Amino acid sequence: MSKSLYIRTSSESLEEWNKERIVSALMRETYIDRRTAEVISNEVEKQVIGLNISILTSTLIRELVGAKLVEFGLERAHKMHTKLGVSLYDVEQIILHQSKHTIGFPPGPELTNLALASRIKREYALINVFSQEVTDAHLRGDIYLEGLEFVDRLYCSGLSLEYMKKFGLNFSEYGIKARPAKHPGALISQMVGFTEILRGHFFYSVEWDAVNTLFAPYTEGLSNTELKQLAQKLVFELSRQSTSLNVSTILNMYWHTPADLAQVNAIGASSQKRSKAKTYREYLTESQRVLMALLEILIEGDAEGKIFTLPLPRIHISSEFFDAPGASDFLGKLAEWILHKGHVLLVFERGQQRKIFRSFSVPEKTLPSLQEPWQTRHVVINNVLINLPRFGYIAHGSDLHLFTTLSEMMQLVAEAHMQKRVFIEKLLAAGREGSLGILMMKQDGKSFLQLEQADFLIGLVGLNELVQIHKGLQFHESDDAVAFGLEIVAHLQSVCERLSQRHHISFLLNGVPNQTASSRLARLDLRYYSPDSGYVVKGDLGTGKVHYSDAVSINRYETYPLLKRMQVEGRFCPYLGGNSLSWIPVEELFSQKKPLVDFIMAVFEQTEISQIYFTPDTSANSLKFLQ
């Protein structure tokens, strides 16, 4: 070349032009042979010579090479050679106006890092983790791939305090090693630290089982003031974590002692000396005291009296709950708290099965005693949602076409899950040195993550609207509409079971709302299926703030008796192994304690509802858990 050219490389150095670097890069990154790579490098060099520029960037060279790959029809090589990134304009917008790009988080430079990394990881996931067919289905709006910006994380995790109480912490990667806690304050510190680490590996939630029950042996003998201080420390520390990432911390709590823990010998503080070990059943009174202390702190709120959106308490209601001493008084106090602050999950357990985590229950055969509760842990790898109304538009009233296309889409969703699993397996293959190394620790002889036992969720969006499109009626208008909705969900659940058997992976239907997905899919249907979709989507067409009904829920904008709504929505719950949730804005529906207590009792006795999320109102902050 007659003139000296320099390349500003991605490693932040200036290198003299050398077309051999293009050849090496193409052979390293793609499948093409050396001869083809040399032809492309020669073509690019001719273009570069004609440019009136003295310093080139590696980004520009990669774009020129990419254009030549497309010109030569080497589409696969072009994909493999693609450089992921964010335009200068977008970077400037994110840095200077980050509030528009990091909604729900306090501003700060760290959030800029998160926004930029999210853009690149989403692009990487769609190009390299998922197939073209799956990616196209997401972009069209047939499905919604949740958590693309966290493609190298898992969905949610549930675990027991017994794991730490027995083994302590051993995170050599983080320079953290701690023996089993000897004092309640140390146990809280370990729990908070473990939660923070897990929040970096999961993108939806981290759940703790039977928190008050398992804490009770450590707090016995403490004064109410000392106990409240410990509860305050736990709540404030977990709440502080919620300002960094939108990962929910959920505390499962019981007024009674869960049957599978009742006969288990309790692990307590080392300062306690007794001749005979006590079981968790014998700590019932103390566990109730711990529960009340935690709720008291949550009720009081922060220094300004504002509610804690996290951690989120999850209270389990069962026949054992009502048999426990003081249950009626506690339920009344719980109702007062819901009226005052809201933000609580109530889980309804009927029969002998305890619902521990998102999609995990203690099987009845293990009751009444699970002698190794530290093994209680469960992981969900991924969640993919199906845009149900889309298939109503496509079917044009044909039941055969509707059920056939739904079955085909279920197969595609299963393929998306398997692609995510393959990617996670690649990360896990690096062992303790890899990015998911924490999940490979074996403190009890087994990997913390047991991939073969993990679940993959298939979420639903807009069942009510699918029935409306296909039958002309919504759930609140006709029992026949509800019956057809049940037929659809039963079909999907049957397909789930067949896919699980075929692929040896646990696929579960999920009925927990995702309002971000609901809004995106409704907007896409307005684009592709107008004018029909304009009569179906909910929300405000004028402002563009539209959505579909949550999962299997009734249209919330229609007047409908609340208990009857729970009865209708509860009929779908037996099919939803990945859990389900109905949310209720307390401010709009309740103002006194007794009607709320009566409602909770009626839901337990007269419906099949799995879970209710009580929120103070319908503000964005109140509904953050559902987004």
Secondary structure, 3 states (H helix, E strand, C coil): CCCCCEEECCCCCEEECCCHHHHHHHHHHCCCCHHHHHHHHHHHHHHHHCCCCCEEEHHHHHHHHHHHHHHCCCHHHHHHHCCCCCCHHHHHHHHHCHHHCCCCCCCCHHHHHHHHHHHHHHHHHHHHHCCHHHHHHHHHCCEEECCHHHCCCEEEEEEEHHHHHHHCEEEHHHCEEECCCCCHHHHHHHHHHHHHHHHCCEEEEEEEECHHHHHHHHHCCCCHHHHHHHHHHHHHHHHHHCCCCCCEEEEEECCCCCHHHHCCECCCCCCCCCCCCCEHHHHHHHHHHHHHHHHHHHHHCCCCCCCCCCCEEEEEECHHHHHCCCHHHHHHHHHHHHHHCCCEEEEECCCCCEECCCCCEECHHHCCCCCCHHHCEEEEEEEEEEEHHHHHHHHCCCHHHHHHHHHHHHHHHHHHHHHHHHHHHHHHCCHHHCCCHHHHCCCCCCCCCCHHHCEEEEEEECHHHHHHHHHCCCCCCCHHHHHHHHHHHHHHHHHHHHHHHHHCCEEEEEECCCHHHHHHHHHHHHHHCCCHHHHCCEEECCCCEEECCCCCCCCCCCCCCHHHHHHHHHCCHHHCCCCECEEEEHHHHCCCHHHHHHHHHHHHHHCCCCEEEEECCCCCCCCHHHC
